[in-house]
Amino acid sequence: MHGDKLARELQSVPLSNGTVARRISDMAQDIKCQLVDRVKKGKYALQLDESTDVSNSAQLLVFVRYSFDRKLNEDILFCTPLEGTCTGEDIFTKLDNKLKEDGLSWSKCIGVCTDGAGAMLGKKKGLKARVLKVAPHVKFTHCIIHREALASKTLDPELKRVLETSIKMVNYIKARPLNIRLFATLCNELGSEHECLLFHTEVRWLSRGNVLSHLFELRDEVRLFLMDHGSQLADHLSDPDWLTRLAYLACIFEKLNGLNMSLQGENTNIMSLNDKIHAFKRKLERWTERVEMGRIDMFSELDEFMEENELSVNIVKKSITTHLQALLEHFNRYFPEETAPEQYDWIRSPFTVTRANHLTSDLEDALVELSSDRTLKTVFNSKTLAEFWISVERKYQQLSKAAMDVLMPFCTTYLCEKTFSTLTYIKNKYRSRLNVEDDLRVAVSKIKPRVDLLCSKHCAHPSH
């Protein structure tokens, strides 16, 4: 009405806090309405976890995986505080009430993935026990990443002492800001690749590997710093035997971190992750055999250190083989071998695996018919597994359903862990009273709010 110049000036006027909050809420509700409408049309799987925020409030975070637009989609279903205790009964009550509010039925839920806490997977009073009472068909999965982290915690006393001593060295430097600055100056003067060490924390998946790698790379700088400050910890960094074990720990945890990273990500399925775990167990067997033969080339930093210092493998052979065997034992405990690992081959390669004896006769006949369809064979390689099996749903309904029952359930709580980091950023000490669900949904949801529709529902301010 008054021209572009005045319009630009009006756009520069900031909105009030209340206006911003209302618009975030409107967008969040629109995103949720779209999501619920999509989930209601078919079956779905849940991923959930609980964590405490900055205000000591327990937040229950739930993600949903569903089929829409001929592919699998993942999105945040809700984030809600848990009042009082966080028992399995409390979590189930909150989850059940939220699903009923959104009009979602347990009968369409295929699977639930969570961590291994007693409140979640307890057989008598946990969430699993309560859910199975109302929906016996639901499959529960203990997060594969959590299991990998638990399996990798095993350390014999000798290596554990090396780890504990390493943490003491890091804490000595990181405990005081002055020490941090002086150590950074020392690293700069020596032209080091890194200028700081990292803290160790049990709740971070990759913590130990990163801490030990930095410490081993900066071992000379740390030794000089500790000597200047009169710390007896410096003696360990002059001991070749101790440094050899530190190098091994840095190498093995780097391998474990690589496995952990490969298990993370969106749209993962149980088959691909089980393959990665199985491959790592085979590597542990091979590494044990090579160490017993006196070969450590798979641990590059350890091999390089021992070659530079002309050390014999025999000084650490027993310690390394004992640790590798214990690792394999724990991985076998947390990831027992399937009785028939080839049972899912018909899902991966339906055009080459035409027999699946564990399927019913009708399903096996449908698989034979599908594998003979040359038209479908041409599009199989151009789609993901989930997209392919969703695309054949109309023609091979039961076969598609059997495949999606395997592909749809979550197998990690990666999305929850990732979103808890976002929650920590949004709900900080300056916004500790924030009801975070709407802000979190707008921040992490892949569904775009229908802004034009929202604008059409709001009446423009009338002139006076």
N, C-alpha and C positions, 0 to 999 in steps of 0.2 A: 504493500500500500504506500509506503514512504520511500521505497527505493532500496537498492542493494547495500548502500553504505550504512543506513540505519539498521538493516537486517543483520549485517555483520556485527554491529555493536551490540544488538540484542542477544546474538548467539554467544557473545563473550561473557554475558552475565551468568555466573554460576548458579546452579540449581540448589535449593535448600536440601538439607540432609533428609528431611521427611519425603520430599519429592523423589529423590534418588532411591530411597528405600522402597517406596511404593512401586516404582517402575521395575526395580529388581524383582520384587514380589510378583508383579503382574507377569513378567517374562518367565519366571520360574514356574508359576502355575500353568501358563500356556504350554511350556515344555513338558511338564508332568502330564497334562491332559493328553498331549500327543503320544507320549510314551505309554501310558496306561491303555489307550485305545489300540495301540499296536500290539502290546503284550496280550491283551484279551483275545486276540484272534487265533492264538495257537498255544503251543506248549512253551514252557520257559524253564530256565535254571537260575539258581541264586548263588551268589557269593557274598559272604558276610564276615565281618570282623568287628571287634570292639576295642576302643582305645580311649585314654583319658586326655582331655584337652587342657589348655592353660588354666582354666578355672576349676580344675579337678572334677569336671563333669564327664561321666562316661558316655561316649558317643557310639551308638550302634550304626554302622554303615553297611548298606546293602546294595549290591549291584545285581542287575538282571541281564541274562542273555536270551535272546528271542529271535525268531525268524521274521524278517520284513524285507520287502522289495527284493526277494529271491536271494537273500544272503543273511548270515548271522550278524546280529548287532548286539553291542554291549553298552549299557548305560546305567547311571546311578538311579536306583529306585527310590531310596529315601535315606536320610540321615537324621536320627532322632536321639535325644538324650535318654539315658536309663536312670530313673529315679531310684534312690536307695541301693539295694544290693544288685549284683550282676550275676545271679545264678542262672542255671539253664531254664528254670521256670520263668524268671523275669524276662529273659531274652525271647523265649517262645511266645509269651503273652504279648510283648510289644510287637514282635514280627507278625503274629497271627492277627492282631488288631489292625495293623497297617495294611495287610493284604486284604482283609475284609473291607476296610474303608475304601480301597481302590477297586473293589469288586473282583479281585483275583482269587481263584480257587486253588486249593492244594491238589486237587485232582489233576490239574494241568502242569504241576511242578514235576520236573524230571529228576533233578538232582540239587544238592546243596553242598557247597565247598566252604570249609572254614579251617581254622587252625586246630591243633590237637589238645587244646585246654579242656580240663574236665567239665567246665560249664558248657562246652560246645559238644564234645563227643562222648560224654559220660553215658554209660549203658543203662543206668538206673534213673538218674535225675538230670542228665544233661539235655541240651537242646535236641540232640539226635533221638533220645528216648521219647521225648514229647512229640516230636514231629512224626515219628514212625507210628505212634498211636492213632493219629488222624490220617496219615498218608503212608501206609506200609510200603508202597511202591517206590518211594523216594530213595535215591542212592546218595549216600553221604561220602564225601571225599576229604581226606586229610591233605591239606595243601602240600604239594610236592616240593615246593621251595622250602617250606618249614621243615619237612622231613630231611631234605638235603642238608640244611643248616644243623639239625640235630645230629645227623650221622657224622658230620665233619668235625664235631666237637671233641672226638676221642683223641687223647694224647697220653702217652706213657709219662711217668713221673719225671724222667730226665728231660724230655722235650718240654714238658709243662713248666719246669723251672726256668728253662731258657725263655719261654714266652713271658712268664711273670717278671723275670729280670728285665726283659726288653720293655715291658710296660712301665716299670719303675724308671728306666732311663728316660722314656718319653715324658712321663709325668714330672720328673725332676726339671726338665727344660720347659715344659708347657705350663707348669704351675704358677710361674711368675711372669708378668709382662716384660720385666727387665731382661730375664733370661731369654725370652723369645726374641727380643730385639737384638741382644748381643749375639745370639746364635745365628740370626739372619745376617748380621754384619759379617760374622766369620765365614759363612757360606759364600757370601758375595766376594769376599777377599780371596777365597780359594777357588772361585769360579765353578762352584757346584751347580748341578742341574736343578736341585731343589733348595729352597731356603727355609723350609719348616718341616716339622714332624707332624704326624696325625695322631689324634687321640684314639684310644681303643674303647669300644662300647659294645656290649653284648647284644644290644637290640638292633644293631646294624649288620645286615647280611655279609657285607664285604669288608667289615672293619679290620679283622685280623690280617688279612692278606695285604691291605694297603698300608697298615701300620708297619708291618715287618719289612715290606719292600722298601719303604722310605728309609727305615732305620738301617737296613743293610747297605743301601746305596750311599748313605751319609755316615757310615760307620767311622771313617777317619775324622770327620768333622766333629761327630759326637764325642769321640775319644779325646780329642784335643780340648773340647769345651769342658768335659767332666774333669780332666786333669787340671785345668786352670782353676777349677772351683774346688779342688781337693776331694772329689767324690771317689769312693772306692769302687763304684760301678765301672769306672774306666778300665779296671784290671780285666774285666771280661772281654773287652774289645781288643785286648792284646793277646788273648788266648785263642790259638788256632782251632783247638777242639771245640770251644764254645761258638766261635764264628762259623765253623762248619755246620753245626746244628742250626744256627740262625739262618744260614744260607738255604739249608734244606727246608726249613719252615717257610721261608719267603717263597720258595719255588712251589711247594705243595699247595700252599694256600692260594697262590696265583692260579694254579690249575683248578682248585675248588671254586675260586671266584669266576673263572671262565665258565665252568659248568653252571654256576648260579645265574650268571648273566644270560646264558643260553636258555634257561628255563623261564626267564621273565619275558613279558610281552603280552600283547592282546591277541585274541582269537586263537589261542593255543588249544590243543586237544590232547587227550590222554595217550594217544598212540605215539605222536611225535615226541612227547616228553619222556615216555617210557623208553623209547629208543635211545634217547640221550643218556638216561640213567644207565641203561644196559651197556651202552658203549663205554661209559666211564668205569663201570665195574670190570669190564674186560681190560681196560687200560691199567687198572690197579693190579690185576693179575700179571700182565706183561711187565709192568714196572718192577714188581717184586722179583720176577725171574731174572730180569736184566741186572738188578742190584746184586742179586746173589752171584751173578757171573762177574761182578766187579765193573759193570758199565752203568754210568750215571749221566749219559749225554742228554737224556730227556729232561734233566734238571739243569738248565743252561748256566744259571748263576752259580750253582754249587760246583758244577764241572769246571767252570772258568776259575773259580776261587781256588779249588784244589790243585789245578794245573799250575796256576801262578805261584802258589806256595809249596809246590812239590810235595803234597800230602797224599797219603795212601787212602784208598777207599775203605780199607779194613777198619779204620778207626770209627767209622759211622755205619758200616754195613749192617750190623746187627740192629742198631737203633732204627734205621730206616726201614728195614724189612719188617721189623716188629710193628712199626706204625702203619705201614701199608697193609699188612695183614689184618690189623685191628680195624682200619678204615673199611676194608672189604667186608669184614664181618658185620660191622655196623650198617653198611649199605645193604647187605643181604637181609639184615633184620628189619630195616625200615622199608625196603623195597624187595619183598620176597619175589622169587621168580614165578611168573604165571605158569599154570599147568599147560596151557596151550597158547603160547604167544602169537601163533599164526591165526588165531580165531578172528582177528580183525583184518586179515589180508584181503578178504572179499570187499571190504569198504575202500581200502587203498587202491586196489587193482581189480576192479570188477570185470575187466575185459581179459585178464589173464588167469585169474583165480575163479574158476567156474564151479568149484565144488566146495561146499561148506557143510560138513556133516552135522555140526551142532545146530544148524538152522532147521526149521520145520520143512516138510516136503514141499509145501506151497511156496515158501520163501526161496527154497533152492531152485524150484522150477522157474520162479520169476527172475532169479539171478541168471539162469541159463538163457532165458529169453532176452534179458537186457544185454548180456555179453555178446549176443549175436546181432545186436542192432548197430550196424556200421555207422549210421548217422550220428548216434550218441557218442560213438567212439571218437569221432572227429572233433567233438567239442569237449571231451573229457580233459584233455591236457591244457585247455585254455581257461579252465575254471579251477577254483579251489575245491577241495573235497566237499565242504559244506554247500557251496553254491551248486555243485553238480547234483548232489543228492536232493537238494531242494527243488532243482529244475525238473527232476523226474518224478516228483511227488504225485502228479495227476495220473500218470500212466502206470507207475509201480508204487502204489500208495503204501502197502505194508512193508515192502522192501526199503523204501525211503524212510519210513518211520523207524525201522530197526537200525538203520545207519545213523539217523539223527539222535536216537537215544544214546549213542556212543559219542557223537561229535558235539552235541549241544552242552552237556554239563561242564561247568568250570573244573579245572584241575589245580588251580593255584588261587591265592588271594592277592595276586599282584595288583589288581586294580584298587582294592581297598588300601593296601599299603601305600600305593602311589598317591591316592587321594587324601590319606591322612597327612601327607606332607603339605598338600594344598590347604587342608584345614588348618594346620599349624600356622601357615602364612596369613590366612584370612582372619582367623580368630586368634589374635595375639594379645599381649598384655594391655594394649591400648583399646581393644574391643572385646574385653573378656566377658561382657554380658550379652554378646551378640547371639541371637538364634540363627545358627549358621546354615541351616538347610537350604534356604532360597539362594543365598550367595554362592554356596558350594555347587548347587545344581547349575546355575548360570555359568559358573567358572569351568566345570568339567564336562557338562553334557555335550554330546555331539549333535543333538537336535537343535535346530535354530528356531528361536521364537518367531511367531507370525506377527511381525511388527505392524504390518498394514492392518491386520484384523484387530490388534490391540488399540491402534490409533482410532479406528472407526468406532470403537466402543466408548471413546472418551469425547465428550462434548467440548468444543473449543470455547475459550472464555468469551462470553458475549460482550459486546461494546456497551457503553453506558451513555 
